[in-house]
Amino acid sequence: MERKIKILGIAGSLRIGSFNRAALRAATKLVPKDVVIETAEIKDIPLFNQDLEKRLPGSVKKFKEQIKKTDAILFITPEYNYSVPGVLKNAIDWASRPYTDNSWQGKPVAIMSASTGMLGGARAQYHLRQMFIFLNMHPLNRPEVIIANASGKFDEKGNLIDEETKKRIRELLEALVTWTKRLQK
Ligand code: FNR
């Protein structure tokens, strides 16, 4: 029997009622067979300070371990002022350090974004893709999951109710698994 593929889901919003956190919860239920999505929490990660690199804060150590143990990464993020929220960039920076211990190294990665706006966080996705170059990650190109006008796609409890979005998330997860297996060969 093949072992389960592990995906680590990381949401770029700390907001309890966040549409992106809700989309991550939805993704955990839409996974293909033999795949599991674990969730990393970034809210306890302090602001990056290079002085602390030699003695990493506990929350950072835990985050780095979660990344290293996973087969693939799934970022689900809002767009803040046409870019990635500071909390997510901060977590990405921490896990990339120290220079000789970049936890993102070689990881397959997919992105989803949700925004209350018309463009669904697309610009934040492109900024993430730019980061993947220096992080040496391997981004999945398609399908793109860009959840525009998010307030109409979740119910008041944060359940994803839009069938087309569910279908696209399922397709993205399947493609990420195929991509991950290809890179592991
Ligand atoms: C936003 N929002 C936003 N939306 C967008 O499509 N493009 C943008 O550049 C911005 N900029 C922005 C900046 C800041 C500081 C905030 C707080 C919000 C709106 C954003 O898409 C909306 O608040 C989402 O609901 C945030 O995601 P969560 O928290 O619901 O996951």
Residues whose N, C-alpha, C, O or C-beta is under 5 A from the ligand:
A	BS01	FNR	S13 R15 G17 S18 F19 N20 R21 P78 E79 Y80 N81 Y82 A114 S115 T116 G117 G120 G121
